[in-house]
């Protein structure tokens, strides 16, 4: 019998002063059995950084043809495609052909090795942005994971504060490709 996804609920309050976006998002996150808390929290961070009413979680690990998050316009055209982790170059090039903008948040200690292997193949992708989140930060975010979460994310001048209760993680996403 196949394992089922674990459901997490999050009330995410976003105060993004850089984009003038202030809202509370009630999110339901299905964590695939093979997904870690670290990866799930990176998906939540990516949501917070691009928060919008039209931004939704994709099927993620369960589907090869969907991103971790995406935003479509009213016609169904993909405006934003977000990947978390270290997707292969073919997947990213395909995404760049389907979406106006593609963003990757890489977070493992091997991010620089991954990027050195795929960067030359992705040079022509003008609508691709790649950010590196230090593994110490992603591991700190993983410690905030609970089945029911009250989270706050404040963004100002590129600085990000992500908190749950008394715990706060501060970060600044380092760009590998902008």
N, C-alpha and C positions, 0 to 999 in steps of 0.2 A: 504494500500500500504506500502510495506516495505521500511524502510529508506536505503539509499545507503551510501557507504563508502565515506568519504571525502578524496580527493587526496591532498597530500603534496609533494612538490619537495624540495630536498636538495642537494646542492653541498657541499660535505663533504671532507675536506682536512685533511688527516691523516698523521701525522709524528710520527711514532712509533719507537723510538730509541731502545727500548728493543728487537724488532723483526726485525729491519732494514726494515721496510715497510714504504714507502713514496709514496703516491698516492692521487689523487683526484677522488672521486667516485660521479657520478651523480645518485642520488637515487630518486625513486618515491615510496612514502609510502601511502598505502591505510589505512586510519584510520577507523576502524569499528565504527558504530554509538554508540556502548556502550563503546568504548575505550576512555580513558582520554588523554589529552596532556601529562600528566606525564608518562603514560605507553608507549605512542608512542615515547617519547624522551628517555625512557629507552631502547627501541628497537634500536634506533639510537646509543645510547652509546654502547650497546652490539655489534652493527655492527662495530663501530670504534675500539673497543678493539680487534676484531678478523678480521679486514678488510682483504679481499682477493677478487680477481676477481671472484672466484667460490662461495662466500658466498651470499646467497639470502634470502629475506624475505619469510617466509611461509605464509600460509593463516591465521595463528594466531588464533584469536577468532572465525573465521568462520569455522574452521575444527578441529576435535578432534585428527586426526591422523598426524598432521603436527605441527612442532614447530614454534616459533616466527621467528627464523632464522635457516638456515642449510646450510651445505656445503657437496656436494657429489663429489665423484671422477668420473672419466670418465666412469666407469662401472655402475654408479648409486648407489654404496654403500655409505652410510651416514658416512662421516668422523667426522662431528661436528654437534651436535644438541644443540641449545640454547633456553632456556626458560626464560621468564621474569615474575616475580611475585612470586606466591606461589603455584606451581603445586602440585597435590596430589602425594603421594608416588607410587601408582600403575602406573601412567602415566610416572613417572621418571624411574621406574624399566623397564618398557616396552621400553622406549627410550634407556636405557643402553644396552638392548639386541639388539637394531637395529643399534646403532652408536658406532664408535670407542671411541668418547669422548662426554660427555654430560656436559653442563655448565648451571647453574641457576644463574640469577641475581635477588635477592629478594630485594625489596626496600621500603616496608611499615614499619610503626612503629611497626607492629605486627610480623615482621620477626622472632624475637627470639622466640615468642610463637609458630609460625608455625614450626620453625626448631626443637624445643623441642618435638613437636608432631610427626614429621616424621623422625627424625635423626636415631632412633634405627632401623627403617624399611629399611633404606638406607645404613646401615653400610657395607653390602656385595657388594655394587656397587662400584667397584674399578675404574671405568672410569667416575665417577661423581665428579664434582667440584661445590661447592656452594659458592657464594659471597653475602655479604650484603652491599647494598648501603644505607647510612643513608637517612631517609625520607626527611631531610632538603635539601640534595643534589638533590634528585629526584624532589622535588618541585621547586628548583631553575632551574633545567633543563627544567621543564615544562614552565617556564616563557620565555624561548628562542623560543618556538614553534611559527611558522608562516607558512602560506601556501607556501611561497617561502623562503628558508633559505640558507644562506651562513655560513657554520659552519667549525670550525677548531678544531681538536683534536690533542693534543701533549701528548705523553706518554714517560716518562723517569724515570727509576729506580722505577717503580711501581706507580709513581705519574702521575695523569691524569689532564690535563687542557682542558676543553671543552668550546669553546667560539663562540659567534655570535656577530659581531660588537664590541662594547665597553664592552659587558657583558661577564664575564668569571666565570666559575664554576670550582673550584679545588676539587679533590677528590682522595681518595685512597680506593679501594674496600677491605673491610674487609672480610677475608675468614671464612666461617663456616665449610667447608669441602674441603680439597685439596688432 
